[in-house]
């Protein structure tokens, strides 16, 4: 027997077994599993009538909302591929991804239609739909969905077929599409079920953006596999976070450290009844010790983990009982994933605390990068090990620690920022002769984007001017929060910028 573990099938099977249970609550409206599946199947039938078939790509751009999930599962019911788009990106950034993915259909919510309108003439999508109200050139998909009879049966898929293409920023300035298969997502959730205390009666608060692997697949999908209930927020608001934990008796959630910090800074955090919140899963960066202690004092345990888009995402997990004893650790691997550390020559490092590149292997590792065999071959070796680009080490008990990044990536507010992408934009400013982008520790965002600039002769430049100029070309979280003017960038004899020297210099300053 080769069971169909595809996204479309397992959700449909869950709806058959627990049709009466609440599946989703959004802005005061709730849907049972049966009701949600009915919406999914109506949308799948509509997409099929418009020519979407196995292998076609369907994109979604918008804030968190039920239509995101309906689109993803509807695409899966057809054997099509779902492409979630980062709503923080600029028009040109989105146009590149939409073109690279070759989207057949694009569904966009009202706040983001103007961004697409600005680049729409250059897009080759067959269909454009509005996720909410209709507008000129944007028919409302909800109305068409409601008028379409539901799909009778979904397409069976193999676990190696691609379910989702999730784009990650590229170190060369171009994002790459990580191909996550139905099996990748299933095995990630299997790992989670054996590692995290997920229960069938959990009510999970979803506030992280769903286009991000953390928001989509740390607790969200696994809660549904177990038959639990999702409370979905359109976006993150710390005041509403606390209010809904109290009002709905939320049991679990996923957040990045910056979110937990903002929640803790609300005046009502001290007195709010958070006793229902038995598990917070945190990723994106290590949780600072003061924040761990603060939540522990409120009786809220924080579970930490390390993962990447390419790993679906779980690589390691640190349970709360190890939080203080293994401060700074990313934890140990779940049952079906392996980690090893290799030196510069590719040999396995066996000595505890010795640093090297973190390699990951397991059924949760992506199939590869979409239409990019060179990048795939560079990332996944012939033995199936994914080369993370992160430098780390294992202690004597097998706990992983992440020490640095080979690729100079920095993480700001839980979002990956790749310096090469930002630098390519900033270089085009007429006052900039040369620029290097680095990360500096930031108490709110984890890391702040810092632009180190050498100016053209006679030029002047202020931070706000640079940000205003770049925000038309970059998402806001990629914009520099600090500007340092230097006479020249330090370089080695081969001409490579010495970013470690800049970090040291600015850290000392």
Phi, psi and omega in degrees: 000135177239088186294147177277105180260019181296154179308314184295323184282315184293328178292320178295321178293322176298318180296326178293326186271329179228059186296331186274347182288147173291130178257320189212136172234131183215119176049048173087357179247136180241150176232138172282172177300319180296317180293319179294318179296325177298318178294319179299314183290328175294318179292321178300317179295321178297313180298320179297320180294339179264008173101003177284126181222183182309130177089342177291153181256134179239123184254154176224131178233117179166170176292168176305132180189161181303327182300331176300307181296317181300319179294315181299310182289326177296316177300317181296324179298336180262358187075013178276176186244130181268135179235098176283135184250141181286113184287355178272355183279159177278171179304309179299323178296317179293321181299321178298313182295316180299319178290319181295319180286338182065051184297132172280317185228139177232125178248128188225139176274167189303316182298339185250359176299320179299326179296316179289323178303327181291340182235003188300326182300335181263006182263145184256014180300143177283319185235137171241128181231148172270135179284346181226247183287151178284154175210172181301122181080003183227082176295147181282120183289332181298319180293316179293323178298313182296332183271000184257128175300144184293152176300135182287320181204146179275166176280132173289139180235153172276150183296340179272358176284147183285130178260318186221137167251116183245120187276135176242148180294141183262148180291342177266007178098351178246130179291153179243144181266108177285121181272107178261123183276169174300322178293320177305311183292319179298313183289329173299316180291327175297316175303315182297318181298330181269358186238317182258149181279078178268134182233154183294336180260017178293144169243109186260130175271123182251109181238337179289149182298134184288341177290347181266140183300329178294315179293324185278320195226025169270304177241336191298300184291324181292328175299317179292322177301326181278350181091020180276190190236130178256133170253109188259129173256143179298326177201178183272125174224115187299325179293315179291327176307307181296316183300319183281330172302317181289311187292320185261355183059054180299139181255333183208158178199162172245140178207162170263161185306323180299322178297314180297324177296313182296322177297316183293339181275353176288138182299329182282351180301323185293324187253348183295146178278099181257017188296338179285339188279090187271348182205122170247127175258126185237135179215182180097332179186158176297145178276125180299148182304316180301325180288321175302314182293321182298314179289325177298323178296333178270004179078022182248108179283140179251122174262130182249159179202168178231133178193173181221162175305317185292347181249010168075004006241355196293125173245308177222164183214135180243109180290157185302328182294343177259359189304315182273322181294328181241049183304129180090352180279153174265357174099198181245162184288152172285183189300322192248025179226141180245151174228140169219160180249132180236150178274185185297336179271358180090005179278144180292131177272122182254342182285128177302141176075358178280133188271151176187186180283142179275122176248144184229139177220141179164174181288356177267359181282134183307161176288331181152187177265134184303123177052036182216071183296330179294314179294325178297313180296327179287333185266327184239118183278172184300339179271004177089008179277128175273125180270109191286336187081000177261143175264130180207185177207160177249139175274183186296338181260008176085015176275133182272140173234133177264124188254326186196181180231123178298327189264010177066010179297145173236158182241117181240115181062030180085357180257135176288132176236123180257119186306321184301322179295316181291319181299321182298330177282312184294329179301331184282351178293134186298338181273350187265121174273316175206155185213145170230136179250128179227170175253144175232143180306139181223131185294335181266314191259359184087300174221145176250144177283124180241127176259120176257116192236135165258127188272156170295151182306128178081357183276156173231153183205134176246156183303312184295327177295316180295318179296315181297323181289322186276340188290346175282345186244345184228150171297151187298326182289347177269352183288144180295139175260352180213140178237127176240125178264127179232156178297321180199154177279138178290135181225155175274176183302335179275358178094000180285135179294133181271085184291330178296326178292322177296318178299316179296317183295314182286329176296319178293324180292000000 
